[in-house]
Amino acid sequence: QVQLVESGGGLVQPGGSLRLSCASSRSIFSFNPMAWYRQAPGKQRDMVASITTTYSTNYADSVKGRFTISRDNAKNTVYLQMNSLKPEDTAVYYCHAKNYAINYWGQGTQVTVSS
């Protein structure tokens, strides 16, 4: 069983930055891809960014140029650097890992962008 633990969420003003971390309880070397999703109240959970084992990345149009996903296999951790945050980025952010046919989810971390 794999546990994914997110951290780094919080309250930030518009235009600010946050870095989310997702620590895995086991090696992420084979997890392909790893991704961040988010879910705002009353809305579906959507993919924000993903990264493959070859470090190829993919982003939702709404965050391109502002968010950066990265992974550190040595630390079993994936990150999401979020810059120029907007109120519409407010959501619970979830870490996701896919290991062959198995999907793993973290418990989520709240990000609130408000003045």
N, C-alpha and C positions, 0 to 999 in steps of 0.2 A: 504494500500500500504506500502511496506517495502522498505526502502532505505539502501543500503550497501555502506559504504564509506571506501575505502582503503587509507592507508597512509604508509609511511616508505620507499618508493622506492627511488632510486637515483643512483649515480655513485659510484662504489666501485672497488678496485683493485682485481685482481685474488688472491684467498686465503683469502679474507676478509669476513666480515659478515654483514648481514642486518636483521632487524626484521620488517616484515610487520604486519600491524594491519588492521582489518576489523570491523568497528563499525556499528551495526545495529540500525535502528530507533525504533525497538520494540524488545521485548523479543525474545531471540534465544532458549529458553528452549526446544521448540518443533521442532526446525529446525534439520532435520535428513536426510542426513548428512549436515554438512557444509564443504566446500572444497575450495582449491585454485587451479586455472587453470592458464596456461600461454600460450601466443601466440607470437611466434617470427615472424618477417616479412616474408611473403610468405609461412607461415606454418599454419597448423590447430591448433585450441585451444585444448590443452591436459591437463588432470588432473595431478596435481602435488602431492597433498595430500588431504586426507579427514579425517573427524572425526565425529563419530556418537554421539547420545545422551548418550550412555553408555561409551563414551570416547575410543571406539575402533578406531584405526587409520589404514590408508592404504596409501602407498607411491608408486610413480612411481619408477621403478628400477633405473633410472638415478639420483635420489636424495636420495635414501636410505642411511642412515648413516650420511648424511650431513644436511638434513632439518628436522625440527620438527614442527608439527602442534599441537596447543592447543586451548582450548576454555575456556572462563570465562563467565559463564552464568550470574553471578551477574553484570558484566559490559557490557553484550550484545556484546561481542567482541571475535573474533577468531584471532589467531596469526599464523604467519609462521616465525620461526627462521631459517635463512639460513646461514650456515657456509661453509667454504672451497669453496667459490664461484668460478665458472669457467666461462670463456667467453661464453660458450654454454648455460649458465643459463640466458643470456641476453634475455629479453622478456618483454611484458606487462603482469603483473600478475593481475588476476581477482579473486575476492571473489564470491563464489556461495553458495546459501542456498536453500535447498529444504524443503518446508513445505507441506506435503502430496503431492498433485499433482501439486503444484505451484512452479515454479523455479524463483529465484531472482538472479540478477547479479549486481555487482558493476561496476563502470566506468573504473576501471583499474588503476594500478600504474606502471610506467616504472622502470625496473631494468636493469642497464647497468653495465656489468663487463668488465673492460678494464684497461690496464696499460697506 
